[in-house]
Amino acid sequence: MKKLIILLVLSFANFQAESQNNNTFTANYEVTYRLEYSPDSTDIKDKSTEDFYLFIGDEKSKFISVNKWVRDSMIVKMAKNFNGSHINMSKRKTPKTKFYEIIFKDYENNQIKVSDRIGGDVFLYSENISPYIWQVNKDKKVINDFKVQKAVTEFAGRKYVAWFTEEIPIPQGPYKFEGLPGLIVQISDLENHYNFQLISFMELKGEKEIINFDNNKNYIKTTKKQLHQTKQDFFDDPISRIPFDLTPQDKRRIKEKYKKQNNPIELDQK
Amino acid sequence: MKLLKNSFLGTVFLLALGSVSIVTANNENKDLEVEKRACVRTTFSFGVTALTCGDTTEEIIAKIIEADEEICPIN
């Protein structure tokens, strides 16, 4: 009986360790990009900025807003310390983000998984990693002390110019971009609605474990096209999903806010 | 059966319910799965107080932060 209990405990410990391994990957590099973008296509001069981390492992990578990353760690801490009573948001300061998307690339399975939050729900879709058709140009210059070379491609309804560096021979970049002979240092669409620029690159000496996707999370599985539609429906009528009375002034403010978010990075949702 | 999916906030108190068995007219047993949900009273930064519901504490807190950001004016 004693042996059986020990065996059961060891099996459980092993199962726990395996579960942990499946939920994380070891990042070798941490890249930070700054995105400058135009959320409103009717007023492209109105620019916003947000910083993103790209964690790169041997077979996996994760792209996430820095503020979302910080906020998610705060949520874990708040949940641990939560005593079950009233939460007062007027006394709390949390980092703001406009990008709830997390982009996780799994090269072993040739898949990109994207999670996104809309109106309190978390959605998840998968797509195959399809190779970009890059045209590498002879133009060269220096950005942030990196010698970079020009390449152009098309993606989801926009034409992009990328500048990559062979000084860092990692075929990765911000958002879903990849497939050049070196790390993408800058990439922007021809209309300059979305412009990512590298602001730091770090080789991680110690092991940094990154949670890929929490399999226990209550994701609503969807497709990219459906997610786009859900988002559009929400942006068209955000008030219908708010179950308490708002003043006419608040309703107007919220509608106006979402009306100005009409310029997604992916125009073509195929 | 998901309860109050697709909304920032909910006003249902359903705590730690398992499954409910219902006997229909045809005498068939149908198990209706009712998810464990808890609700927390929340005061948003623009003054409104409401209940926020979710399956886990982390989910509830994430919803509160997101709703506060989406609904409240710049804070």
Interface residues (C-beta under 8 A of the other chain):
Chain A: R71 D72 I75 V76 M78 A79 F82 G84 S85 H86 I87 N88 M89 S90 R92 T94 K96 T97 Y100 R117 G119 G120 D121 N218 I220 P238 R241 I242 P243 F244 L246 D250 R253 I254
Chain B: K5 N6 S7 F8 L9 G10 T11 V40 R41 T42 T43 F44 S45 F46 G47 V48 A50 T52 D55 T56 T57 E58 E59 I61 A62 K63 I64 I65 E66 A67 D68 E69 E70 I71 C72 P73 N75
